[in-house]
Amino acid sequence: MSTIPSYYSHPTAIVDPGAEIGAGSKIWHFAHISAGARIGEKCIFGQNTFVADGVQVGRNVKVQNNVAIYTGTVIEDDVFLGPSCVLTNVTNPRSQINRHSLYEKTLVRRGTTIGANATIVCGITLGCYSFIAAGAVVTKDVPDYALIQGVPGRQAGWMSRHGHILRLDATGVLRCPESGLSYREVTPGILRCVELDEEAPLPPNASHGQKSYDDFKPQV
């Protein structure tokens, strides 16, 4: 008896036997999902993406075109991987030396955004809701909610769960201009949202954008 998969796979995509893909996920043109990869529900893998054996991907993860996710990578829920961003799994690769048993773990925590063409050097953790700017090269662990820019990547501020730079409002509170949620440093270098538990999903009325990014830019 044939089994109809609970996910969509484009006819040009390759899903190797043994791959696990959650319900509602979509695998688009020329993507390749290797045996042993585990992908959660409602994920999207764009054109020419690759997921290696042993990779773990959570639910509601969006992977844009031309992204390869290599063995050793763990991606939690609600992560966004921008077009052509790069993930690695060996710090010191040499063609003449087989290091297949030495792959290093890279952990991308819940809600992280990695911008287009950014490079993530392996063996590090990107904290929850961190935001890696386009073209940045990240070589060390990133705190929750941190905005990382440049080469090498350095923290340039804090980002809200809605993806906006956090600035002090008139009352001295770090506040997201879109959601109105406030944030504070519970200890130096550790930021938390005041109104929401870190593991809680966004409320339904706060999970759909109604205005363009330009509407939230500070006036100069």
Secondary structure, 3 states (H helix, E strand, C coil): CCCCCCCEECCCCEECCCCEECCCCEECCCCEECCCCEECCCCEECCCCEECCCCEECCCCEECCCCEECCCEEECCCCEECCCCEECCCCCCCCCCCCHHHCCCEEECCCCEECCCCEECCCCEECCCCEECCCCEECCCECCCEEEECCCCEEEEEECCCCCECEECCCCCEECCCCCCEEEEEECCEEEECCCCCCCCCCHHHCCCCCCHHHHCCCC
